[in-house]
Amino acid sequence: MTARTEDIKAWLDTVTIDPAVHALRPDYRALVVVAEGLIPGPSDEVSERLLVAAEESARAALAGAAPEDHPHLAAWRETFRAFGAKPQRTRPSAEALLRRAETGLPRVDRLTDIYNAVSVAHVLPLGGEDLDHYQGPARLVRATGEEPFETTAGGEAAVEHCPPGEVVWRDDAGVTCRRWNWRQCTRTRLTLATTRAVFILDALGPLGDAQLTAAGEALVAGLLESSPGAVTASRVVTCP
């Protein structure tokens, strides 16, 4: 498949954050990275090395402290509470991963492993989705309650509807990620056939712009090492 750098840059320009989200967290920034020409597949030596390094980094950074005491994760817990979520039950994604670092992060597939490693090493929520399954632009909004969210329940396909006011990522077809960065839908999840993907790195005030940039650079480096010849584009999206 020929990489279409102009196409992914054009798509990046359509990503938006709704003013209602800005009212909730004016300090929020999203670093959106799009990659094309990726080589999907099971976990490999590159993803394993990155995960092991992330596990070691997490142990050193936490030094026995609880993940939720980290300033950036504490800010995310506060944000979840602000739109009605209970972080003890539905944790910000980076906190959920950091809680597993001591005993070992999950090994899923090479693309998921890479972004999980960056999330843990840089202590920020980070999700990846299949761009070919998107319909229209990505936008961060507060749900109306009408948007469908495709998921699984009891091993079967199911459709849920978010409570009004929940912060969600969505496209023209429905919700792509619930509770800002808690759970992705099944429609756009990465698979062993994914060659074009979008990655969203979430930052609040305690994580500085330089740290956000460093996390994005680490993600791109991992993707390019795993998929030589891939092309990437990125953009920092802020509230209007």
C-alpha positions as CSV (number, residue, x, y, z in Angstrom):
1,M,0.0,0.0,0.0
2,T,1.5,3.4,-1.0
3,A,1.7,5.8,1.9
4,R,-0.3,9.0,1.4
5,T,1.3,11.6,3.6
6,E,-0.9,14.3,2.3
7,D,-4.1,12.3,3.2
8,I,-3.1,11.7,6.8
9,K,-2.1,15.3,7.3
10,A,-5.4,16.5,5.9
11,W,-7.2,14.1,8.3
12,L,-5.2,15.5,11.2
13,D,-6.4,19.0,10.4
14,T,-10.0,17.8,11.0
15,V,-9.5,16.7,14.7
16,T,-11.2,19.0,17.1
17,I,-11.9,19.5,20.8
18,D,-15.4,20.9,21.7
19,P,-15.6,24.1,23.8
20,A,-17.6,22.2,26.4
21,V,-14.5,20.1,27.1
22,H,-12.4,23.3,27.2
23,A,-14.7,24.5,30.0
24,L,-14.0,21.3,31.9
25,R,-10.2,21.3,31.5
26,P,-8.7,24.4,29.8
27,D,-5.2,22.8,30.3
28,Y,-5.9,19.8,28.2
29,R,-3.9,19.1,25.1
30,A,-4.0,16.1,22.7
31,L,-0.9,15.1,20.7
32,V,-2.4,13.2,17.7
33,V,-0.1,11.0,15.7
34,V,-1.1,9.4,12.5
35,A,0.9,6.6,10.9
36,E,0.6,4.8,7.6
37,G,2.5,1.9,6.1
38,L,2.6,0.1,9.5
39,I,3.5,-3.6,9.7
40,P,1.0,-5.3,12.0
41,G,1.6,-8.6,13.7
42,P,2.1,-10.4,17.0
43,S,4.4,-9.1,19.7
44,D,8.0,-9.2,18.6
45,E,11.5,-8.4,19.9
46,V,11.0,-4.6,19.4
47,S,7.8,-4.4,21.3
48,E,9.1,-6.8,24.0
49,R,12.2,-4.6,24.5
50,L,10.1,-1.5,24.8
51,L,7.7,-3.1,27.3
52,V,10.5,-4.4,29.5
53,A,12.1,-0.9,29.5
54,A,8.8,0.7,30.4
55,E,8.2,-1.8,33.3
56,E,11.6,-0.9,34.7
57,S,11.0,2.8,34.2
58,A,7.7,2.6,36.0
59,R,9.1,0.7,39.0
60,A,11.9,3.4,39.3
61,A,9.5,6.3,38.9
62,L,6.9,5.1,41.4
63,A,9.4,3.7,43.9
64,G,6.7,1.9,45.7
65,A,4.2,4.7,45.6
66,A,0.7,4.2,44.4
67,P,0.2,5.1,40.7
68,E,-2.7,7.5,41.5
69,D,-0.3,9.6,43.6
70,H,1.6,10.6,40.5
71,P,0.7,14.3,39.8
72,H,-0.4,13.6,36.2
73,L,-2.6,10.7,37.2
74,A,-4.0,12.5,40.2
75,A,-5.1,15.3,37.7
76,W,-6.7,12.7,35.5
77,R,-8.6,11.2,38.5
78,E,-9.8,14.7,39.4
79,T,-10.9,15.2,35.7
80,F,-12.9,11.9,35.7
81,R,-14.7,12.9,38.8
82,A,-15.6,16.3,37.2
83,F,-17.7,14.7,34.5
84,G,-19.2,12.0,36.8
85,A,-16.9,9.0,36.3
86,K,-15.6,7.1,39.3
87,P,-11.9,6.6,38.9
88,Q,-11.8,3.7,41.4
89,R,-14.1,1.7,39.0
90,T,-13.1,3.1,35.6
91,R,-9.5,4.2,35.8
92,P,-7.7,6.5,33.4
93,S,-5.9,4.2,31.0
94,A,-2.3,5.1,32.1
95,E,-3.1,4.3,35.7
96,A,-4.6,1.0,34.8
97,L,-1.5,0.0,32.9
98,L,0.9,1.3,35.6
99,R,-0.9,-0.9,38.2
100,R,0.2,-3.9,36.1
101,A,3.8,-2.8,35.6
102,E,5.1,-4.4,38.7
103,T,4.0,-7.9,37.7
104,G,4.2,-7.4,34.0
105,L,2.4,-5.4,31.3
106,P,0.1,-7.3,28.9
107,R,1.6,-8.5,25.6
108,V,-1.1,-7.9,22.9
109,D,0.4,-7.2,19.5
110,R,3.3,-5.2,18.3
111,L,1.4,-1.9,17.7
112,T,-0.6,-2.0,20.9
113,D,2.6,-3.1,22.9
114,I,4.5,-0.1,21.5
115,Y,1.9,2.5,22.5
116,N,1.4,0.8,25.9
117,A,5.1,1.0,26.5
118,V,5.2,4.7,25.8
119,S,2.1,5.3,27.9
120,V,3.8,3.7,30.9
121,A,7.2,5.1,30.4
122,H,5.9,8.7,30.1
123,V,2.9,8.4,32.5
124,L,0.2,9.6,30.2
125,P,-2.9,8.1,28.7
126,L,-2.3,6.9,25.1
127,G,-4.6,5.0,22.8
128,G,-4.3,3.7,19.3
129,E,-7.1,3.0,16.7
130,D,-7.4,1.8,13.1
131,L,-7.8,4.8,10.9
132,D,-9.4,2.8,8.1
133,H,-12.3,2.1,10.3
134,Y,-12.9,5.7,11.2
135,Q,-15.9,7.5,9.6
136,G,-15.1,11.2,9.4
137,P,-13.0,13.3,11.7
138,A,-12.2,12.5,15.4
139,R,-13.6,15.0,17.9
140,L,-13.6,15.2,21.6
141,V,-17.0,16.1,22.9
142,R,-19.4,15.7,25.9
143,A,-21.9,13.0,25.0
144,T,-25.6,13.7,24.4
145,G,-26.6,10.2,25.3
146,E,-27.6,9.3,21.8
147,E,-24.3,8.3,20.4
148,P,-23.8,4.5,20.0
149,F,-20.7,2.8,21.5
150,E,-19.9,-0.6,20.0
151,T,-18.5,-3.0,22.6
152,T,-18.8,-6.6,23.8
153,A,-20.8,-8.0,26.7
154,G,-20.5,-11.6,27.8
155,G,-18.4,-12.3,24.7
156,E,-21.2,-11.0,22.4
157,A,-21.3,-7.8,20.3
158,A,-23.3,-5.1,22.1
159,V,-24.1,-1.4,21.7
160,E,-24.1,1.0,24.7
161,H,-25.1,4.6,25.1
162,C,-23.0,6.9,27.3
163,P,-24.7,9.1,29.9
164,P,-25.1,12.7,28.9
165,G,-22.1,14.8,29.8
166,E,-19.6,12.0,29.6
167,V,-16.4,13.1,27.8
168,V,-15.9,10.9,24.7
169,W,-14.0,10.7,21.5
170,R,-16.3,10.1,18.6
171,D,-16.5,10.1,14.8
172,D,-19.5,10.3,12.4
173,A,-20.6,6.7,13.3
174,G,-20.5,7.0,17.1
175,V,-18.3,6.9,20.2
176,T,-14.7,5.6,19.6
177,C,-13.5,5.9,23.1
178,R,-15.5,6.3,26.3
179,R,-14.6,8.4,29.4
180,W,-11.9,10.4,27.6
181,N,-9.4,7.5,27.5
182,W,-10.9,4.6,29.4
183,R,-12.2,2.1,26.9
184,Q,-12.1,2.0,23.1
185,C,-14.9,0.7,20.8
186,T,-14.6,-2.6,19.0
187,R,-15.1,-1.0,15.6
188,T,-11.9,1.0,15.5
189,R,-9.6,-1.1,17.6
190,L,-6.2,-2.1,16.3
191,T,-6.0,-5.6,14.8
192,L,-3.4,-7.8,13.1
193,A,-4.6,-6.3,9.8
194,T,-4.1,-2.6,10.8
195,T,-1.7,-0.6,8.5
196,R,-3.0,2.9,9.2
197,A,-3.5,4.1,12.7
198,V,-4.2,7.1,14.8
199,F,-2.7,7.5,18.3
200,I,-3.9,10.1,20.8
201,L,-1.6,11.2,23.7
202,D,-3.5,12.9,26.5
203,A,-1.9,15.7,28.6
204,L,-3.2,17.8,31.5
205,G,-1.3,20.6,33.2
206,P,1.1,18.6,35.4
207,L,2.6,17.1,32.2
208,G,4.5,19.9,30.4
209,D,4.7,20.5,26.7
210,A,8.3,19.2,26.5
211,Q,7.2,16.0,28.2
212,L,4.3,15.6,25.8
213,T,6.6,16.1,22.8
214,A,9.1,13.6,24.2
215,A,6.4,11.0,24.5
216,G,5.3,11.6,20.9
217,E,8.8,11.3,19.7
218,A,9.2,8.0,21.6
219,L,6.0,6.7,20.0
220,V,7.1,7.6,16.5
221,A,10.6,6.1,17.1
222,G,9.0,2.8,18.2
223,L,6.6,2.7,15.3
224,L,9.4,3.4,12.7
225,E,11.7,0.8,14.3
226,S,8.9,-1.8,14.1
227,S,7.7,-0.7,10.7
228,P,10.6,0.6,8.6
229,G,9.2,2.7,5.7
230,A,6.1,3.9,7.6
231,V,5.3,7.6,7.4
232,T,3.9,9.6,10.3
233,A,2.4,13.1,10.9
234,S,1.4,14.7,14.1
235,R,-0.4,17.7,15.5
236,V,-1.0,19.1,19.0
237,V,-4.7,19.9,19.3
238,T,-5.8,22.3,22.1
239,C,-9.1,23.6,23.2
240,P,-10.3,26.6,21.2
